[in-house]
Amino acid sequence: MGIPLLGDDKTNEWLDSEKTNWDKREEFKRFMIETMPNITLTDVYDDVPIGYIEWPFLGTIAIDVDIDSPEYNIINDRYEASSGEPYSLDAVVYIMTYEEALSAYEKQKELEV
């Protein structure tokens, strides 16, 4: 899904931490602790379009699981329909490999002064 592109009228809406459903975030954390306590959860900043210098923490959590692992499938089935659409925009699973995340981070760092 991701953040809309620069110039999209709704970009500022996506980058508003007051629009984050913090209750759903806590619900997810409880679900993970109860069902997969061995999985590490790490708070991370969203992967926003290159060019943004600052944005608020929007509640995103990185989950270190292998794609197509049993854990991945449990998480994905809970939050996403077989069509790939999220059940709710209040809790969305966005898949990104470590390499993709590292590449996005390095591109953002290049813009820092």
C-alpha positions, 0 to 999 in steps of 0.5 A: 500500500505505502504512502501516496506520492508527493503532490497527492492531496491525501499525502498530509492525511497519511502523515498525520499521527493523529489519524493512526489507530493506536488501539489497533496497534496495541491489539496487534502487539497483544496478538503477537505476544499471545500467539508468537512471543518469539517474534521480535517487534521493532518500532520503525518509521514509515517508508515515505517518498524520497524528499520528506525530511521529517515525518511523525512516528505513525505506529509502524512495526517491523516484524522479522519473519520469513516470507511464506513461513507459518508465522508470516501466513498467520499474520497475513491471514489475520489482516489481509484477504486472499485477494491481497486487500487489507480487511481494514485500513486501521491495520495493514500488513505491508511486506518489505524485504530487509534488502528493500528496507535497507535500500530505502533507508540508504536513499533517504540518508543520501538526502540528509545534509 
